[in-house]
Amino acid sequence: ISDYLSSLQPNGTRSEFPAQANGRFVKLQDLRYGENPHQRAALYRDLHPAPGSLVAAKQLQGKELSYNNLADADAAWECVKSFDEPACVIIKHANPCGVAVGRDCAEAYAKAFATDPTSAFGGIIAFNRPLDAAAAQAVSKQFVEVLIATAYTAGALDVLKAKANVRVLEISLDQVKRNSPSAWDQGRNAQDVKRIGSGLLIQTADNHEISAADLKVVTQKQPTPQQINDLLFAWRVAKYVKSNAIVFCANGQTLGVGAGQMSRIDSARIASIKAGNAKLSLKNSVVASDAFFPFRDGLDVVVGEGASAVIQPGGSIRDDEVVKAADEHGIAMVYTGVRHFRH
């Protein structure tokens, strides 16, 4: 009631940020410990959780979920359910280390795993389709902490029984209306909340989506239809990578992911190192940058590694310098007009 009344404005409208914010959560369970063993933790859910959200998950087998399991599982689930095609997302320490789409779960998993097999060890794996026995067999060959899918065939569950400690979660998307503009219908949070010392930061969630029609080509070279598809795929992945984020992709597969570095050029270098370690070629790949290139040096690095097209927000005072560099390299570059910082 206080939230509602304090949100009323003099003109009769309501603010999405009321003058008073009260907690409206129901405790689901105590957790063994928090992010580290010396911290205590518990899991809460909204009074009215959105369908298709992590708190609606049904655990079919495995050990008790930990604080870190839940945080990483949410990152995996939010990313994978943003794709319409069969997709697989592998998360390690809150960052996607492999993302891919394919004809089915098995192909999507094989492509995602190939991005970074080393980091995938002990990761969280999510699928936006029912998991069958073939895909379950492939997944069971590696150490996985949490496995998420919309459903499981009987054959898949038989395979997974041999991995008794794996936490197997089922989250139905039957009630989710993928084409609805409502964040609630998409199982997303309408707001994000971050705790700071004696306070809260509250913002509307980053639910912005783009399509090919939203892209602005800023180079002399035009992207091909295949490049457009890959650029949109890379952009979707970059949204879920910690800033500064650089993501190399091709043919619906991540090839190298650089995450969370203090400089964008270091993220670019790390992404190329990751691809090299996985023995994946970056020739004719595309690159997504979650925010603009502040200097041309970052662009020079990704092009030098083989990128043939780039997607970025634009908006730097040196945009002209970066576009000129792209033209010198003979690559295509598009602007989204929207950035995806993730801290």
N, C-alpha and C positions, 0 to 999 in steps of 0.2 A: 504493500500500500504506500509506504513512504517513498519507494522508488518511483511509483507511478505519479504521485502527487508532486514530487520534487522535479519531475521531468516536464511538467506543464509550463508552457511559455505564455507570456502576456497576450500573444495574438491567438491563443487557443490551440496551437500546435504542440507536439511533444518532441523533446530533445532525445536523441538516442543515448546521450550521456547525462543521466539525471544528476541533480545536485547531491544526492545521497545514494551510494551503492551498497546494498546489503547482500551478503552471501546467500545463495539459494541452491545449496547443494546437499545431497544425501550421501552419507558415508556408506560405501560398499564393503570395504574391508581394510584391516590393518595390513601393512606390508612388513616383510621381515626386517627391512631397514631401508634407508633412503638411497641417495646417489652413492653414498659410501657407508660402510658398516657402522660408523659411529653416529650416523644420522637416523632419526626415526621418521616414519612416513605412513601415510594412509591414502587410499583411493576414494575419491568422491565422484559423483555424477550430478548433472543438472537435474532439477526437479522433473523436467520433461525432456529427456534426451532425444535428440534427432535420430530418426531411423538411419541405419547405415553408418553410425558412428562407433568408435572403438568400445565405448562403454556398453554397447549393445551386444558385444561379442559373447559367444558361447564357447567355453573351453571344453574341448572334447577329450583331451588327455594331457599329460605332462605335469611337470613340477609347478609349484605356485609361481605366479607372475611377480617379478620384482619391479621396483621403481624404474630402473633403467630399461627393463623389458617393455614396460608400458610406454615410456617416453619414445623409445625407438620404434615400437610397434605402431604408434600413432603416426609417426613420420612416414613409415612405410605405407600404411593404409591410406593416408591422405593423398600421397603421391599416386599410388597405383589406381585408385578409384577415379582419378581425373582423366584416365584414358578410356576411350570407347572400344578400341581393339583389345584383344587378349594381351595382357601385359604382366610383367613381373618386375618387382622392385626389390632390390637387396639393400638394406640399410646397415651401416656400421657407425656407431657413435653419432647418431642423428643425421648423418649425411648419406645420400644415395651413393653407393660404390658401384652399382650396376643397375641399369634400367633398360628394358627392351620391350618391344611388341613383336608378336609373331602370329602364325596361323593358329596356334594353340598354346596351352600353358607350357608344355615341354619345350617347344621352340623358343618361346619368350624367355624361359629360365636359362636355357643353354646360352643364348645371346647375352643376357644380363650377367651371368656368371663369368663369361669370357672377358668381360670388361676388366675385372680385378679379382681373380681367384684368391689371391692372398688375403685381401681385406674381407672377402665374403665369408671367411672362416669365422664361425661363431656369430654370424649376423642374423638379422631379422629378414624373412622372406615373405613377400605378400603377392597374391594373385587376385585379379579382379574377375575371375571365372571359377567355376567348380574345378577342383583338382582331381585328375584321374590317376590311375595306377602308374602309367608311364611317367608322368611328371613327378609323382611321389617317389618313384624308384630313383629317378635322377637326383632329386633333392636329398634323399636319404644317404647318398654317397658322401655328403659333406657334413660337418658339424654345424648345426643350426640351433639357435636358441628358441626362436618363435617362428611358427609357420601360420600364415593367415590366408584364407580363401573364402569365397562366397558359399562354398559347399564342398563335400568330399564324396567321391563314389565309394562303394563298399570295398572295392579293390584297393583304393588309395589308403583307406583306414587300416586295412590288413597289412599293407606295406609299412605304415607308420607305427604300428604296434611294436615292431622290433626296435623302435627308437622311443622307449617308454618315457624318457626324460624330456623329449621335445614338447614344448607347449604348443598344442594345436588349437587354433582359434577359428571359429566359423562366424562370419558376419554377413547376414543376408542383405542384399541390395534390392530385394523384390519391391520394397516400398519406396525406393528412391526414384524420383522422376528426373532422369538425367538432363532432360531438356528444359527443366523448369528454371526460371531465373532466381527462384527462392533458395537462399543458402540452406534453409531448414530442410527443404525437400532433397537437397543434394547431400544431406548428412554432414554439413559443415557448420563450424561455429560462425555465428554472425559477428562476434567480437573476439579479439585476442586480449589476454590479460598477462601482464608481467609484474612481478613483485619487485619493488625497490625498497630501500630503507624507510620503514614507517609509512609506506604509501603504495599506490598501484598506478601502473600505466595501462590505460584501456584504449584500444583502437578498434576500428572496424577491421574485420579479417581481410587478408589479401586474397579475395575470391575473384579477382579480375581475370577474365579470359580474353584471348585475342584470336582472331582468325586471319586468313590470308588477306581479306579485304582491309584489315587494319594496318597492314604493313606499308611502309613508305620506302621505296627504293631510292637510295641517295647516291649511288655510284653509276658510272657509265655502263658497266656491265649489269645486265638483268639476270636475276636468279632463274634457274630452270624450274619447271613444276616439281621435279624430284627434290631439288634443293629447298623449295618452299616447304614441302612436307617435312624434310629433315630439320629445317630451321624452326618450324613450329614445334616439332618434337623436342629439340634441344632447349627451346625456350621454356617449355612445360617442365622439363627436368630441372633447369636452372632455378626455377622458382622455389624448389625444395632443397637447394644446396645452400649451406651457410655462406654468407658473404665474406670476402669477395669470391664470387663464383665464376668459374670458366668451365664450360662443358663442350667437349668434342663429340660429335655424333655422325652417324651415317647409316642409312637404311634401317631406321627405327631401332638403333642400338647406340648406347653410350660407348665411346672408345677411350675416353680419358676424362677424369673429373678432378678439377682443382678447387679445393674448398677452404674457406675460413682463414685465408691469409691476409696479412696486414696490407699487402700491396697486390694489385691486380696482376701485375707482371709475374709475381711469384706464383700466383694461382695458375697462370698460363703455363709456366715452366713445369710446375708439378703435374698438371694434367697431361702434358706431353711425356713426362717421365713415367707416369702411370701407364700410359698407352704402350710405351716402349717395353716396360716390364712385362706387360701382358702379350707382347709380340703382336700388337695390333697396328696396322698401318693407318696413318692419319692423312695419307694422300687423298685429295679431293673430298675431305671431310668438311663438315660445317661446324661453326662454333657459336655458342651462346654466351653472352656476358650479362650478368644480372643488372649491372649498372654501366654507365658510359665508360669508354676508355678515356682517362684523363690526359694521356699522351699517346703518341703513335707507337711508342716502344712495345706496348702490350700487343697491338695489332701486328707489328712486325714479327713478334715471336710466334703467334698462332699461324700466320701465313707461312713463316719459315718452316714450320712443322708440317705443313701440307694443307691447311685450311683453304677452301676455295669460295666460301661464303660465310658471312658473319651476321648475326642478329644481336642488336643491342638497343637500349632505350634512346640514345642520343641525348643531347642537352648539355654537353660540355662546352666551355668557352673555346675549346680547341677542336670542336667538331670538324671545322673546315680542314684542319691539319690532318685529322684522322681519315676523312673522306678522300683527301688528296693522296694519302698513303695507300688507301685501298685501290684507288685508280692506278697508281703507279705499279701496284702488284697485279693488277688485272683481275681482281676478285669482285664479287657482288657483295653489297652490304645493305641491310634493311634496318630501319628504325621501327620500334614499337610505340614510342612515346610514353611508355610506362616502365618503371623499374621495379625490381623485386628484391630489395634488401631483405635479408633474413639474418637476424642477430640472435 
